[in-house]
Amino acid sequence: MKQTEHFKGTFGSLENLADRISDVLDCPVTIEDRNHRLLAYSTHEDSTDPARIATIIGRRVPEKVINSLWKDGVIPTLQKSGDPLRVKSINQVGLGDRVAVSIRKNEEVLGYIWVLEINKKLDEDDLEVLKQAAQAARSQLLQHQMGTKKKQENQQEFLWKLLTGNHPSEERILEKFQEISILPTLPVSVMILQFEDEVTDAREKDILYLAVVHQRIRVLLAAADGQQMILLVSSNQKDQHEQTIQEFISTCFTHMEERFSITNVKAAYGSLISRFDQTEKSYKEALNVLSIQDKFGADTLSLYGYKDLGIYQFLDVIREKQTRDGYENEVLVKLQEYDKMHRTNLYETLETYLNCDENQHHAAEHLHIHINTLMYRLKRITEITTLNLKSPEQKIMLMIDLKIRKLF
């Protein structure tokens, strides 16, 4: 039989195609989508390896295997080329010798075919057969992708209704989840990833790829909005929702830089909610976290969760009362007036000193001055304003007012 005749005609399903590839090559075969979720695998093999067993059981490639394939340069190579790639065993993650090929539409990767070399080593003719198999799989994956795209558009509209509070009731929301075939697991929270430029379709796929690969969080719904990627997420680890999100953010930052050269990303998430009709609240909280990060910079960039904000949560409420009461912090007003008249920077000195938790050495380093200069300035501050730096009440109020002035 000529090689070109191996995959003529239609196979009805990816499972049938996987079996056909396995019959021709006499090796176990798996077919995955671009996010390493299992789409099909050949049946009736007598032998396999732990990585393939785990993939079939979990319906996706284990995270440790994916990470190893990235580190060894396997996935980056498959993403750049449509040629079959021989993959050496990685015993630490239970991966035996394989040959892999990407299923492509032009430059876009739709998925992968993996052939386990247990029964034999593939020769050059076999590699050409595998390349043809990838072409045969392309049309079926394109159909799968079209269905997925329509689903995503429907899901994005649904997410925006939740984010903006435009859904009628919790009961109807749960019905909608059922209609779009998503298991509505609770609790959830809204996570936002903010980038320096607009989120393209390619970047959106990269982000969802990282979420799927992480495997400890579950993205129920997702939508891109300008420079932001908005995710409604739950945890696959019971009672560890926020810890799991924190871990995902940290891992996501690292992998975005290493794998996709994406840097300077900000992340935020709202509080945990036990009802989907509270999604708008969690979304607004996540936006609030990003607003705080934008205003205060480095001091707050590691504060991802709304509950981590501490006093920052209540600055707008305190400011509203201060505005109603006509309140002004006399110490800060006097320092600003003094700095303006004498061209000094006592206001900045006080702010830095308090932000450094009154650590004189750290404050002096931040201000790029000698510690004796710092001590002199602090003395002048107390003389000009009658401020008592030993009073916790005064210092707490100063910290709050300094942050309110910076925020608003």
N, C-alpha and C positions, 0 to 999 in steps of 0.2 A: 504493500500500500504506500502511495506517495505521501510525503509529509503534509502536503497541502490539503489532503483529503481527510486528515484526522479529525478536524473540527468543522466540517461542512454541515450545513443545515442548522436546525434549532434543537435545543436540548430541553426546553420546557422549564428548566429551573437550574439554579446554580449548583444544587446538589447533584443533578444529573451530569453537569459539566465536570464537577469535581471527580465524580466516579469515572468519567471518560478519560480525564487526564491521568488518573491513577492507573487505569487499565493500560493506557498506552505506555506510560513510563515505568509501570510496575513499582510504584512507590506511594506511600501515604501522602495525601494532598489536603491542604486547607486553603480556603479563600476568605480574605478579610476585607472590610471596607477601609477607608483611609485613616480611620480612628482605631484600627486594630480590633474592631468588633467582629466576631466570627459570623460569616454569612453562610458558609457551607463547608463540609468536610467529607472526604471519601470514606466509604464504609468497608467493613469486612477485612480490615488489616489485622494480621496476627501480632505485629510489633509496632511500637511507637516509642516516644520518650516522655519524660515528666512534663516538659513545657507544653507539648501538644495535648496531653491529657488534661492539664490545668486549663488550657484554652477552651477545650471542648466542654468541660464541666462548667466553667465560669462564663462561657459564651464570649469571652474576650481574652486577649493576650495579657498575662499577668504583668503588673507594673514593673516588677524587677527585671523581667525579660526585656520589656521595651526600653527601659533605661540602659541596660547592657548593650542593646543593639544600637542605641544612639551613641554611647561612649565608644563603641568599636567602629563607628562610622558606617554601619550597615544601612540604617534608614536614610541618612543624608545622601548616600550613594544611590539608593533606590529611587529617591525623589528626584535626582538629577538625570537619571538614565533609564531607558526602557529595556536595557539589556539584562539578561539573567545574571545574578550575582551569587557566587559560591560563598556560603557562610560557614565558617568553622565552628565547631562545637564550643559552647561556653558551659563548662561543667558546673560552675557555681550556681547557675540558674536552671539547670536541667535541660539545656538546649543541645540537641545532637546536631550532627552535620546536616546542612540544608542547602538547597538552592532556592533563591527567591527571585521574583520578577514583579515589577510594578505594572498595574493595569492603568492605562493612561488614555486621556483624550488630549492630544497635543501635549502641552507642558503640564497639564493638570493631572495629579495622581488621584485615581478613583478608588484604588484598593491594591491588594497584593495577593499573589499566589505563592504558597510555600510548599516545597516538595522535600520530604524527609528522606535522606539517603541512607536507609537502613538495608533494603534488599540489594541495592547496587549503587554504584557511582554513575551519575549521568555523564554521558560523553557529549561531544560537540553536536551530533545529530539530535540528541535528547534536548539539549539547550535550545536548539532551533524550534523543536516541537513545543517547548515551554513558552517560547516567545509568541508562537502562533496561538497557544492557549490563552495568553493574555489578551490578544486581539479578539478572540472569540468571546471572552468574558466582558469585553468593553461595552457591548450593546446592552447586556443585561444589567451591568452596574449603572449605565446611564439611565435606564428605566427606573432602577432603584433610586437613583439620585433625583430624578424628576419628581417622583412620588414624595421623597423626603423634602424637597424644596417647597412643594405645595403645602405639606404639613407645617413646615417652619413658618411660612407666611401666615397661616391660620393661627399658629401658636403665638406669633409676635403680636398680632392684633388682640388676642386674648390677654397676653401679658400687659399690654398698654391699658386695657380696660381695668385690670387689677391695680396697676400702678397709679392710675388717676381716679380710682374709686368709682368707676362707672359700670359696676356689675351689680345686678339687682339683689342677690342674696347669697348666703353661704351655700344653701342647697342647690341653687342654680349653678354656682361655680363648680361644685363637685360633679354635677351632671355634665358640665362642659369638659372637665378633665376626662370623664369617661368617654365622651364623644370623640375626643382627639387621641384616645388610647394612651393616656398618661396616668400612671398610678399617683394619686395625690397624697404623697407622704407628708406628714407633719411631725415636728415643727419645721418651719422654713424661715429664711430671712432673705432680704434683697442685698445682693452684692454688686458693687459698681467698680469696674476697672477703667481708669481714665488715662488716656494716652496723649502725647504731644500733638498728634495729628489725627485726622479722621479715620475711623475704623472702616477699612475696606472689607469686601467680601472675603478676600484671602486672609486678612488678619482675623476676622470673625471665625473662620474655620480653624485657624491656628489656636485661638483661645479655647474653643470648644474641644479641640483635640487634646489640649493639656488637661482640661477638666475631665474628659473621659478617661484619659490615661491615669490620672491621679487615683481614681477608683474609690476614694474614701468620701468624696462628695458626689452628690447627684444633682445635675442641673435639670430642673423640671421645665423651665421656660427661659428663653434668652432673646435679647433684641439689641441691635446696635443703634446708638443715637449720637450722631456726630462723633465726638472724640471719646465717647463712653460706650462700654459694653456692659449691659445690665443683665444680671443673672438672678433667677429665683432658685435658691439652692437649699437642699436638705443634706443631712449627713447620713452616711451609711454606717456610722458607728454610734450606737445608742448612747445617749446622755453625754456625748462629747461634741456637740454641734459646733460651738464656738472654737474649741481647740482645733477641730478638723478644718474649719474655715481659715484660721490663722496659719495652720500648716500648709494648706493649699496656696494661700497668698505667697508665703515664703518660697515654696517650691516653684510656683508659677513665675515669680520674678526671676528666679535663677534660670529656669528653662527657657523663658522668653528671650533672655539675653544670650544664652548659650546656643539655642537651636534656631532662633529666628532673628537675632541681633536687634531685639526690641528693648530699649532702656527707658529710664525716667518715667516709669509707670506709677500711678497712685492707685491705692485700693481703699475701699470703705465698705462697711456693711451695717445694716440696721439691726435693731434688736430682734430677738427670736419671737416669732408669732405662732400662735396655736390655731389661728383661723385665717383662711385665705382672704376674707373680707377686711383684714387688717394690713394687707400688703402695702397700701398707700402710705400707712404710718411708717413701716420699715423702710420704704423707698425714700421718704422725706428725711428720715434720720441718716441714711447713707449719704444723701446730698449734703446734709448739715456737716457730716464728718469731712467731706471733701472741701467744703467752704472753709472750715477751720484750718485744714491743711494748707489751703491756698493763702490764707491770711497770715498764719504763724510759721509756715515753712518748716525748717529742719526740726524744730522742737516738737512737732506734732505728726510728722510723716509716718512714724511707727504706731500711731494710734489709729487702728483700722476700724474697730468696733465702736458703735455709738455709746455703749456703756463704758468704754475705756476713756471717754472724753472728760469724765469727772466734772469739774466746775464749768468747763466749756459748754456743757449741756444747757446751763441755766443763764448764760450771759445775756441772751436776748430778753429774758424775763426780767432780770435785774435792771437792765438798761431801760426797759419800759417804765418801771417804777421810778427810777432816777429821773427820767424825763418828765414824768407827771409831777414829781416833787420839786423839780428845778434844782436837783442836787449837782454839785460839783466837788471834786476832791481838791481841797484847798492846797494840800501839799504839792500836788502835781501842777496846779495852776501857778503857784509861786515859783516852782522850779523852771517851768517853761518861760515865765516872764524874766527870771533872773538870767537864764541861758541866752535869751534874746538880747538883753541889755548888755551883758558882759562877754558874749561870745564864748560861753563855756558849754560843757555838756554834762551837767549834773543829772539831768533827767535820764539820759541814757545810762549813766553810771549807776543810778539807783535801780533802774529796770534790770540791768545786767546782773547786779549784785543779788537781787531777789531771785532772778531766774536761775542763778548758780547756787541756789539754796544757801546763800550767805557764806559760801566758801570763798574766802578772800583771794586765795591763790588762783582758783579757776576764773574768778571775775577779772582779776588783773590780766590774766592771759587772754581772755576774750577781748578786753579793751586795749590790749597791747601797751600796757603801762606798768610801771614798777609798783609793787605792793604798797610802798610808802605814799605814792601818789594817790592810790586808791583810798588809803586811810585818811589822807588829807581831804579828799573830796567828800567822803562820808561825813567827816566832821563838819565841813561847810554846809552840807545838806541839813544836818540837825540844827545848826545855828540859824540858817535862813528860815527853816520851816517849823522849828520846835518839834520835829518828828522824833518819836522815841523808837529806835530800832530794836529795842528789847521787848516791845509790846507786841505779842502775837496778834492781838485784835487789829492794831494799826497795820501790821504787815499783811495780814490776810486781805484787808480792805484795799490796800495799795495794789496787791497782786491782781485782785478782781478788776479794779478800775484801770490798771495798765492794760489788761487784756481787752476790756471793753473798748477802750480808746483805740486799740490797734485793730480790733474787729470791725468797728463801726465808723 
